[in-house]
Amino acid sequence: MKTMKKRLRLLICGLLALTAIFCVQTVYAATLVSSDPADGATGVATNISTITATFDNDDYSTFVSSGSCTLFPTQGMGIAVSTGTKAYDSATRTISFDVLELLISNTQYTVSVKPGFLGGGNSWTFTTGAGAVPVDSTNPADGAVDVTLNTTVSVTFLDDSYSAIDDQTFTLETAAGNAVTAAVAYDGATRTATLTPSSALDPSTTYTAEIFQTAGQATPDYTWSFTTGAGTTAGQRIPLYRGWNMISYTVNTCFHTPGNQPVNVLSGVQFTEVADIGEVLSSLGSNYVQIKGWESGAPVAYNSSGVGNMTYMAPGNAYWIEIDESAVEPVYLELSGDLITDYTTKSIPLQDGWNFVGYLGDKVKYKDAQPDTGMFPSTVTGYDNLTNFDTLSDVVFTLTGCDYKYVRGYDKTGAKLHIKDQPFFSDLTYVGPGFGYWINCIGAGSMTWK
């Protein structure tokens, strides 16, 4: 019996010895030599992308295959920050791992790393600063001068931390503190927020754009300024959306191909020769499929492959432009030149039946609810709510020598119709710059926009 007890004690001691040996062999004793961010560092950027650490031996050579890394707010052991790819540089005994989230400003973080599944590890802390806004670029750039009056203002971010940005957190104002009424849109694919003023900016004026994390925040997270030029608004920038768009423009220029300068255009129009219609649409890049219109009473077209029989584009005319379904909307048709300002004197000829005409004017005219300002060029100078909008020929345009039955429009929500004699069945509730219209006339005559 004593012999058996003795053997049992020897067996237990042997097992304990083996366990001790095993534990000694798997305890890591690497000393942290340096790190980035350094232990105890303060004012660390909230958008750091990588954390590195260098040790005094090779214990972390297994870091990539079996090591671990965590990063979390020290206070209360908050939720760990997402981390990505791990790496080990044997020459310098340095590990690294990617940080996949924006860190919280003014917060202490603890970094904890282990070289393998068993044994010890290393940890250190650092504290973030006030938080740098992850801005990649702005347009116009900070300090830009002679900016056109019909510009849009955009900012591109390095991450999605401002993806909820809107007109309350992205603003534009003058040095005197006068806020600019504008629409704001965010494109997640490019991480770009675009502010589109509801009307042209004032000449020779300094504007400041401001970015806030939350609405009502007293101090902006990021600002930049630019100054507009002294001249009149140059050119027009028309927003387009996926699918078909019925458009027109008010730049006082007829763009025509060689040898095809038209005769039947608005009086006082300037002529610019282009190699083809694709040159006029160059701002759309690869985002358009085709454009359709009318010349001398016959349909014409031009497609993105450079094939078609369209020879000119002119103000007063309307056009169908098809935007590719894969395009990031809106895309912009940008045309250079002076705008038509004396539009009430420009007579557009009309034939009996349907006429495809372009809008002339600088204001949006509507009834009831104001339409989305983002659908219009930034050259719009105002929005008029007309209580008698249904009588279009009295308040929107003037007809000479003819009458009308219907007016058809089309925007990003679909087709719209106005019926003169049955306005209660009509869903066309606004007209404005950048859009084209079909007008069905009784008899031949002409029209001017009011």
ABEGO torsion letter per residue (X at the ends): XAAAAAAAAAAAAAAAAAAAAAAAAABBABBBABBOBBBGBBGBBAABABBBBBBABAAAAAAAAABBBBBBBABGGBBBBBBBBBBBBAAAGBBBBBBABBBBBGBBBBBBBBABABEBBBBBBBBBBAEBBBBABBOBBBGBBGBBAABBBBBBBABAAAAABBAAABBBBBAAGBBBBBBBBBBAAAGBBBBBBABBBBBGBBBBBBBBABBGBABBABBBBBBBBABBBBEBBBBBBBEBBBBBBABBBBBBBBGABBABBBBGBBBBBBABAAAAAAAAEAABABBBBBBGGBBBBBBAAGBEABABBBBGBBBBBBBBAABBOBBBBBBBEBBBAAAAABBBBBBBEBBBBBBBEABBBBBEBBBBAAABBAABAEBBBBAAAABAAAAABBBBGBBBABBBBBBAAEBBBBBAABAAABABABBBBGBBBBBBBBEBBBBBBX
